[in-house]
Every structure is written in C-alpha cells, then in structure tokens.
Amino acid sequence: MDAEANDEAELNDIVEANVAPVELAADQQIFARRTLTKVCRCRFYYIAGLLTQCDLLTKRIFHSPVLRELTNLCWKHNIKPLGVVRAVATRLNSVAITSKRSLYLRKEQS
C-alpha cells in the first residue's frame, strides 16, 4: 500500500468512527478530506517540533558542568539525582523515556 492509499484508508476510518453520516457532494468530500489531512499533518509537525526543542534542551542540560556538580552533591548526601535523560537514536523508546522524565521534572518545578 502506498502512502496516499494508506492515508485515504486512515481518513475513512476516522470519518466512519467520529462523524454521523452526512451526504456531501463530491467537491465537498474532497475539500473535507484535504482539510482533515492538513489538520493531521499540522498536529504531527507541532509534536515533532516540541520533541526537537526538548532534545536540544536535553543536550544543553546534559553537558552542563553545573549539573555534574549537582549530581556529585546529591550522591554525597545520599540523594538519588533525577536529571534529564537523553534520547538515543539507536534506542527505540528513548524519546518516550526522555519525554516522561521531562514532564516529571517540569511538575516538580511547578
């Protein structure tokens, strides 16, 4: 299945699951599908942008000399340091782990 056919099948599933049956003209159907496709792509790029920002911030914090000092102080006083976790390209779930730790640390700051 090519990408367009896959997108078409996915859109059909979304429409069938979430929309009450409505008769639309052919041009209205095309417009509705294109609009839904654009919305889905925008959500994808928004999430991808957030993950990229998180990755850049994680790299910056991970290599910080201040963080190393804080980690050493935590170990010295028997406190488990909870720093950021870096995403690794060869580990499949590292982005999920990084996101989870970032959200946890964000809650601790609030």
Summary of the structure (lengths in Angstrom):
residues: 110
radius of gyration: 21.9
end to end distance: 46.4
largest distance: 71.0
contacts: 222
relative contact order: 0.07
helix: 74%
strand: 0%
